[in-house]
Amino acid sequence: MILILTAILSSCGQGESLQSYFVFNQEKADFMSVDVPVSILNLDDQNLTEDQREAYESLNKLNMLGFQKTADNTEVYNEEYAKVMTILKDSKYQELFRGGNSSDGKIIVKYLGDDTSIDELIIVGTAKDKGFAIVRVLGDNMEPAKIIKLGDAIKSLDYESSELKQFSEFFK
């Protein structure tokens, strides 16, 4: 019994997960949280290639959390961004790529899974003087190569007419 209790207590002390970070911060004042089904992307009507369609069908939902930076909360912003980066340093998160620059903003894409089957794709973006956003793309057996191809179709979406406009307005 003592051995089981020790195992439970030690597993609780492994640090914060990205999911618990979302849950803990979704109601806080400087944050905005949006959970949406993938169907909101309205890709069903798009002319998708076979690979894009397979990638789209492997997606389940999107969890988005944003922190809006203001002149009054710069210190809190720095603390929260550092927490996110600490969570993502865990070896279970594999890096897919990084981009951007220090003057406009940066993007980091990581994933949970292996090279052929992703269960969660994590996109963290920062925009100078605007804040940061984390998008968790949840799915089943998402294939990295096909997900990248799906990105081309997603880039062409009209966010102004979708429910995602609320999230994008958060950073304007």
C-alpha positions in Angstrom: 0.0 0.0 0.0 2.9 2.4 0.8 4.5 1.6 -2.5 1.3 2.5 -4.4 0.9 5.7 -2.4 4.5 6.7 -3.1 4.1 6.1 -6.8 0.9 8.2 -7.0 2.5 11.1 -5.0 5.7 11.1 -7.1 3.8 11.1 -10.4 1.9 14.2 -9.2 5.2 16.1 -8.7 6.3 15.8 -12.3 5.4 19.4 -13.1 2.7 21.1 -14.9 1.3 19.7 -18.2 0.2 21.8 -21.1 -3.3 20.6 -20.6 -3.3 21.6 -16.9 -1.9 25.0 -17.9 -4.9 25.5 -20.2 -7.4 24.5 -17.5 -5.8 26.7 -14.9 -5.5 29.8 -17.0 -8.6 29.7 -19.2 -10.7 31.9 -16.9 -7.9 34.4 -16.0 -8.3 38.0 -17.0 -5.4 38.4 -19.4 -6.2 35.1 -21.2 -8.7 34.0 -23.8 -9.6 30.4 -24.3 -11.4 28.8 -27.2 -12.2 25.1 -27.7 -13.6 24.4 -31.1 -14.4 21.3 -33.1 -12.4 20.9 -36.3 -15.6 21.2 -38.3 -15.5 25.0 -37.7 -12.7 25.2 -40.2 -15.3 24.4 -42.9 -12.8 22.5 -44.9 -15.5 20.0 -46.0 -16.4 22.3 -48.9 -12.8 22.9 -50.0 -11.1 21.1 -52.8 -8.7 19.0 -50.8 -6.2 16.6 -52.1 -6.4 13.0 -50.8 -3.5 13.6 -48.4 -5.2 16.8 -47.1 -8.5 15.1 -46.7 -6.9 12.2 -44.7 -5.1 14.8 -42.5 -8.3 16.7 -41.9 -10.2 13.5 -41.0 -7.5 12.7 -38.4 -8.1 15.9 -36.5 -10.6 16.0 -33.6 -10.6 19.5 -32.1 -8.6 22.6 -31.5 -7.8 24.1 -28.0 -6.6 27.7 -28.2 -5.3 29.8 -25.3 -4.0 33.3 -25.8 -2.4 35.9 -23.5 -2.9 39.5 -24.5 0.1 41.6 -23.6 -0.4 45.2 -22.5 1.7 47.9 -21.0 0.4 47.0 -17.6 1.0 43.3 -17.6 4.5 42.9 -19.2 5.9 41.2 -16.1 3.0 38.7 -15.9 3.4 38.1 -19.6 7.1 37.2 -19.2 6.3 34.9 -16.3 3.5 33.1 -18.2 5.5 32.7 -21.4 8.4 31.3 -19.4 6.0 28.8 -17.8 4.8 27.6 -21.2 8.3 27.3 -22.5 9.3 25.3 -19.4 6.5 22.9 -20.0 7.4 22.5 -23.7 11.1 21.7 -22.8 9.9 18.3 -21.5 11.4 15.6 -23.7 8.0 14.2 -24.5 7.4 17.2 -26.8 9.3 16.7 -30.1 10.1 19.8 -32.1 8.9 20.0 -35.6 10.2 23.5 -36.5 10.8 27.1 -35.4 10.4 30.3 -37.4 10.1 34.0 -37.2 12.3 36.7 -35.8 12.7 38.8 -32.7 11.1 42.0 -34.2 7.9 40.5 -35.6 7.3 37.3 -33.7 8.2 33.7 -33.4 6.5 30.4 -33.9 7.4 27.0 -32.5 5.7 23.8 -33.5 6.0 20.7 -31.4 4.2 17.4 -31.2 3.4 14.4 -29.0 3.8 11.1 -30.7 6.3 9.7 -33.1 7.6 10.4 -36.5 4.7 8.6 -38.2 1.8 9.2 -35.9 1.1 12.4 -34.0 -1.6 12.5 -31.3 -1.2 16.2 -30.5 0.3 19.1 -32.4 1.3 22.2 -30.4 1.7 25.6 -32.0 3.1 28.5 -29.9 3.2 31.9 -31.5 4.4 35.2 -30.1 3.7 38.6 -31.7 5.8 41.6 -30.5 3.8 43.8 -28.2 0.6 41.6 -28.7 1.1 38.5 -26.6 1.3 34.8 -27.2 -1.0 32.1 -28.3 -0.9 28.3 -27.9 -2.9 26.1 -30.2 -3.3 22.4 -29.4 -4.5 20.4 -32.4 -5.8 17.1 -31.0 -6.3 14.1 -33.2 -5.7 10.4 -33.8 -2.7 9.1 -35.7 -2.1 12.4 -37.5 0.7 12.0 -40.1 3.2 14.9 -40.1 3.7 15.0 -43.8 -0.1 15.1 -44.5 -0.7 17.7 -41.7 1.9 20.0 -43.4 0.0 19.6 -46.7 -3.2 20.5 -44.9 -1.6 23.7 -43.8 -1.8 25.0 -47.4 -5.6 24.6 -47.4 -5.9 26.2 -43.9 -4.0 29.3 -45.0 -6.6 30.0 -47.6 -9.5 30.1 -45.1 -11.5 33.2 -44.6 -11.2 33.7 -40.8 -13.2 36.9 -40.9 -16.4 35.0 -41.5 -15.7 32.2 -39.0 -16.0 31.8 -35.3 -12.2 31.9 -35.1 -12.5 35.7 -35.7 -13.0 36.2 -32.0 -9.7 34.6 -31.2 -7.8 36.6 -33.9 -9.4 39.8 -32.8 -7.9 39.2 -29.3 -4.5 40.0 -30.7 -5.4 43.2 -32.7 
